[in-house]
Amino acid sequence: MHVTDQQVRKLLMEHQKSGGVGTAAMMAGMHRNTAGRYIRDGELPSETVVDRNWRTKTDPFAEHWAEVTAMLTEAPELEGKALFEWLSDRHPGSYQEGQVRTFQRHVRQWRALYGPEKEVYFQQTHLPGIRMQTDFTCMNSLGITIGGVPFDHKACHDVLTYSNWEWATICHSESLLAIRKGLQAALVRLGHIPLEHWTDHSTAATHELGGDERGIRGFNSGYLKLTDYFGMTPRTINLDSPNENGDVESANGAFKRRVKQHLLLRGSRDFECEDVYRGFLEYVLNRANDRRRKRLAEELAVMRILEVPLLPGYVEEDVTVSRWSTIQTDRRAYSVPSRLIGETVRVRRHEEQVEVFLSGIKQLEMPRLTGDKKHAIKYRDIIEWLVRKPGAFAQYRFRADLFPSLVFRRAFDRLCKDCAPRTADMEYLRILRQAAQTMESDVERVLVDLEERNICPRWAAVQEFWPQPQPVAVPELMPLIVELGAYDALLQEAQS
């Protein structure tokens, strides 16, 4: 029968009272001989347990373990599962799929006993008011939709390392504008400024444009202007060392898990508009920060008060419209109306959109390009000149942008199949001009109709199948008859 520590304690206590082994053994619920041994030795059962260092089963890998250790010695980074597959291929029929977990434990034990030294991480002491860390995290895994449409976005996540106070803003790229927007939003919420601002080696924060390697030339001038304006010291972690940004890295996962839980409580991941979703995120963040007020108060007590006005949420520059009716900003090309060719316009590049001004008057606004997109050409800006110069279409650098949808692309391919190249270009450009002058969706419906009828979408065919305008019925209005007697009655009543 297994004897517990509690029984032995009871035994020793009763033996002190009565002095009799038999009575004490009966009170503790054990055999007299067993009780005598514990009284003689004076040790608890947990103190007499001997660690077992022998095997109860035969080691199934003993025969070929020398080959495994040789491979691990030569390439210590080999994973257990890959090594098990290699061993199974060398000795067919010797090992089964169900042994892979046992083999992985063997490999893990070998690494602990004979493997290479592992990297040591040193726990840091965080002081209040010193460090704020910023990082971007992708939010697409949450499945957020706006009006039923998937909403692809990131979050610019800011964390104070002492109190773990956090704030996050919606963004669509890891750009300097996104960092400016996120950092300023966090500072406004705090009303104070920490001493240091830490980031990883993101392009916007640390990559000096024109350098050969990421970070080789340090912080770029735009980011330095941002930190200097708020009097913060810019800091960055070493390359490939996310653990040095550990607080915000771990907070990213915790933040998304918290948002996910609130989405489950909400019962829906769809929001009416982006502002409603932004309000939802702020609610989640405020709830989390409520539990950090005590340590946050310690940080606010030593941080500088935010007294400088906020920077504008855009980058402004003057550019000249090229003879190709395009402007270059942020190393990306945008088309503008041809009437602006040769003019110097002012471009305001926001995090989500680009605005173009001439003499202080806004001329147009367009979505800002991100990622691998390098140009955005609107066919409406240049179609009239392309119709006049159809020969330029064949080798036009941005020709792919002149197909608004797959329907237009298929129509052009059919024209190329049935017509000579120059004729196909002229026919398609006329169709594209019709889309610019009327409604793109109407032209698309006509092209689909022609495709279903297996008719080549030449300009004449498009005109033939173009929907005829429906006559507008003018409503008959009854003549307005004014009865002035009612006004006379009001005046008489007022005078009386």
N, C-alpha and C positions, 0 to 999 in steps of 0.2 A: 504494500500500500504506500502511495506517495505521501510523504510528510511535508507539510508546508512550514514556512517561517513563522506563521501565526501560531501553529500548534506548538512549535518548540518554545516560543516566547511564553505561551500559556503553561507549558511544562515547567520551565525554569521558575516562573512566578509561583506556581503551586508547590514546587519542591522547596522554595525558600520558606513558604508558610508552614508546611507540615513536616518537612525533612524526610518524608517517605517516598521512595521511588514508585511503589505500586499505586499509591493514592494519586500522586502527581500524574502518572501515566494514564490512569483512568480518567482523570479530569481533562487531560489534553487529548484523549481519544486515540491512543497509540499503544502498541505492545510494550510490556515491561522491559524487555531486552533492548528494544529500540530506544526507549526512553533513557535507559541506563547509559547507552552509548552517547547520546546527545548531552546528558548531564556530565559525563566524564570528559568529553571533548570540548564542550562549551562553545560550539560553532553552530550557526544556522545552516539549513540545507543549501541556501543560495551561496554560502561561502565555501562549500565543499564541492561545488560543481566543477568538473574538469573539462576543459575545452577539448572537443573531439578533433583530432587531426588525422584520423584514419578514414579510409573509404569504406562504405558499406556495400558499394557495388563496384563492379569492374569498370575501369575507365575505358569507354568505347573508342577513344582516340589515341590510346597509349601506343599502339603499333606504328602509327604514322605521325605522332606528335613532333618527332625530331624534324620532319619536313616542314611542319607548320612553324616551329620556332625559327628555322632557318629563313623562311620567307618573312616572318615578322622582324627578324634582326636586320634583314636587308632592306625592307620597306615597312617601317613601323606604322605608317599612315594607312595601311591596308585595313579595310573594314571586315568585321567578322563574317558577315553574310557572303561577301565576295570571296573571302578565303575559303569558306565552307564549300561554295560551288566549285572552286578550283580543286579542292581536295577530293570532292565527289567525282569530278571528271578524271582525275588521275587514278582513282581506285574505284571503278564502277562496281556497284552492288554492295559496297562496304558500308555505305551510310544512307540514311533515309531523311526525308524532308523534316520529319518531326524532331530531329536531333539538332536543328540549327540553333535553337535557343540555348541548349546545353553547350554547344560549341562556342557561342558568343560569350557565355559566362567564363569558359576556359580562357578565351582570348583576353577578356577583361582582367582576369586574375593574373595572366602572364604579364600584361602591360603594367599592372600595379607592382609586381615583384621585380621585373627585369626590363621594363620598357624605358623609353627616354624620359627625361625630366619634362614636366608640364609647366606651362606659363603660370606664374603666380600673379594674382591681382591683389592690390593693396586697398583696403577699405579707407575711404577718405572722410575727413571731418569737414563738414560744411558749416560755414559761418553765416549768420544772418545778414541779408542785404548785399551779399557779394556777387553771386552768380545767377544769371538767367540763361537757360539753354533753349535753343530753338531748333526744331527739326520739322520736316514734312512727312506726313503719313498718308497713304492712299486709303480712301474711304469707300472704294467701289465694292468691297466685299460685303458691305452692309445692305446692298441692294436698294438704295434710295431711289425713288422715282418722284418726278415733279409733274403733276397732271398726267400720270400714267406713263411718262417717258423716262427711261433710265437716265439718271443724273450722275455722270462721271465727274468726280472732283477729288481734290485732296484737302487736307487741313494743315494749316501752318500752326504748329503746336508749340506753345511757350510754357516753360516750367521754371519756378524758383526752386533751386535744389535744397534749400534749407527747410522750407515749410511745405514743399510740394504743391504750392498754389499753382494753378494752371489756367490757361486760356487758349482758345483755338478759333481760327477764322477760316472760312471757306475760301479756297483758291483753286486755280486750274493749272498751275505750273509752278515749278521751283525756281522762280525768278526773283530778281532784286525787288521788283514792285510788290511781289507777294510777301517777301520778308518785311518790306517797309510797312505794308498794310497790316500784317499780323503783329509785328512788334509794336507799332503805334497803338493798335487796339488793346494790347495787353498793358501797355504803360498807362493808357487812359483809364482802364479799369482799376489799376493800382493807385494812380495818382502820384506815384513815386518812381524813381529811376534806380536800378541796381548798379553796382560798380562795374561788372563785367558782363559781356554778352558772348556766349559760346555757341559755335555752330560746327557742323561737320564740313567736309570738303565738297560742298555743293557748288555748282558753277556760279550761281548768283552771288554767293557769299565770299568765296576764297579764290576762285580761279581768275587770275589776271589774264584778260583777253589778249591773245597773241602769244602766250607762253607755249612751250613745247609740251609740257606735262602739267597735269592738274596740280595747282597749288605751288608750282615751282617758283613763281614770282610773287607769291603771297596774296594779300587781299587786293581786290580791285578798287579803283578809286571811288566808284559809286557807293560801295558798302562802307568804305572808310568815312566818306562824307556823312553817311547816315549815323554811324556810331559817334563820330566827332560832334555832330549836332546835338546829340543827347548827352554827351560827356561820358560815354561808356567805353570801356577798354575792350577792343575786339580780341577774342581768343578762338582758337580752333584746335580740334583734336588732331592726332597723328593720322596719317593715311592708313586705311584699313583697320582702324581701331575704334569701332563703335562703342566698345565698353567704356571709353573715356567720356562718352556722352550718355552714360548709362541711365541717368535719372530720366531724361526725356525719352530715351529709347524704350525703357520699360513702361514709362507713362503712356506712350503711344498705344501699346496693347491694352493697358488698363482702361484708357479713355474709350477705345472702340468697343471693348466688352461692356462698359457702362452704357454707352449709347445703344448697343444692341439690346440690353436688358430693358431699357426704357422704351425702345421700339416694340418689344414684345408686350410690355404693359399697355402701350398705346393701342396695339391691335392692328396697326397698319404702318407700312413703310412709304406710303404715298402722301405727298404734301401738295397743297393748292399752288404754292409758288415758293420761290427760293427764300423769300423773306420769312415765311412761316417756318420753313425748315431751319433757318438761321436762329429764329426765336426758340425753337425746340432745343438746339444745341446749347444755346446760352442758358436755358433752364437746367439742362443736365450738368453743365459746368458749375453753375451757381450752387446747385445742391451738393456737388462734391466739395466745393470750396468752403461750404458752411462748417465742415468738420475740421478745417485747417486754420480757423480764425486765431487761435491762441499763438501758434508759431508765426503766423503771418504778421500779427501785431508786433512781434519781436523784430521782424524784418523791416516793417514800415518805420519803426522807431529809429533805425540807423540809415535809412535810404534818403537820398535827396528828393525833395518835392518836385514834381513835374511842373515847371513854370514856363517853359518855352512853348510857343504855339506849334501845332502839328505841321508837319511837312505836307504839301499837296499829295494826293494819292495818284500822281502821274508824273511821268518824265516828259519834259517839254523840250523840243528842238525845232530849229528852222531848217527846212530842206527845200530843194528846188525840184519842181516837177520836170521830169525828163521828157524828151521828145517822143518817147514811147508811151506817154500818158501814164507814167507810174512814178511812185515815190519809194525811196528806200529808207526804212527805219528799223532799227534792231536787226539789221542784216536780213530783212525780209522785204519783199516787193508787194506793193498794193497798187491797184489801178485807181485812177481818179478821172473825173470828167476831162475831156480833151481841151475844154476852154481854159483849163488851168496850166497848160503846157508853158514852160518858161517862167512861171511865177514862183516866187519864194513863199511857201506856206508854212504855217506853224502847226506842228504835229504834237498832240498830247497823247502819250501812250499810257493808258491805264492798264491795270492787271487783266481786264477782260475785254476792253475795246480800245479802238484807236480813233481819235477825233482829228479832223483837218480844218484849220481856220485860215481865212484870207482877210486881212485888214480887220481882224477881230470878229468876223462873221463866220459862224460855223458853216462849212460847205457840205460835209458828210461825216458819217460815223459808221464804222465797220468793226466786226469782231476781230480781236487781236489773235494773230497766228501763234501757235505754240508747237512744241515738239519738232517733228520732222517737216512740218509744213513751211515752205520757204516763199510762197507767193500766193496771192489771192487776186485774180483778175476777173472783173465783172464784165461780161460781154456787152452789157448795156452802155458801158463807158466808151467802147471802141468800135461797136458794130457798124456805125455809119461809115467810118473810114475804111473798114475792112471790105464793105460792099463796093466802095470806090476803088479799092486796091485788092481785088480778090487773089492776085498772084502771091500776096504776102502770107496767105493762110496756110499754104502747104508746109512751109518751113518756119512758121511762127513758133518762137521759143516756148510760149505758154499756151499752145494750142489745146492741150488737154483740158484747160479751164473753160474752153468754149463749148463744152458739152454739158449742159445743165443737169442732165440725167441720162440714164442708160437708154431711154427711149430715143433721145436725140442721137446718141452714139450709134444705135442700130440703124436709125434712118440714114445717117451719113454712110455707114458701111454698105447699105443697100444702094445708095446713089453711086458709090465707087464701083460697085459690081455691075450696074447697068449703064453707066455713063462714062465718058472720058474724064480723066482726072480734073481738068480745069472746069469742065461743065459741072461735075459733082461738087466742086468747091463753091462755084457761084450759086448753084441751086440751094445748097445747105445754108450759105450766108443769107440768102433771101428769107429762108425759113426762120433763121435766128433773128433777123431784123423784125419779122412779124411778131416773134415772142417778145422782143423788146418794146415794140410799139403797142401791143395789146396785152394779152395775159399769157404767160408761159404755160399755165395749166390748160388753156384752150388749145394752144398749138399741140401740146402733148396728146390731148384727146384725139385730135385729128390724125396725128401720126400713128397712134395705136389703131385707129379705125382703118387706115390705109394698110397697116401691117397685117391686120386680120383678114383683109380682102386680098392680100398678096399683090398690092399695087405699089409701084415704085413711087416714093414720096417726092416727086418733082414739084416745083413751085406751082405749076398749073393745076396739078392734082390737089394740092393743099388748098388752093383757092376754090376749086370746085366743091370740095367737101367742107369748106369753112361754114360754120353755122350762120344762117341768115339772121340778122337782127330782128327781133320780134317787135311789132309796132306797139308803141306805148299808148295806152288808152288814157286820154286826158279826162279827168273827172269833171263832171258838170257841177258848177258851184251855184248855189242859190244866191240871188242878189241880196246884199245886206241892206235891210230897211231899218233906219234909225228912228225910233219913236222919241221925239224930243219932249213930249209931255211928261215923261218920267223925270227928267232933269228939272223941269219947272216945279214939279211937286216937291222934289228934294230941297230946292232953293227956298220955296215958300215955308217949308217945315223948319228950315234952319233959321229963317228970319223971325218966325213966331217963337 
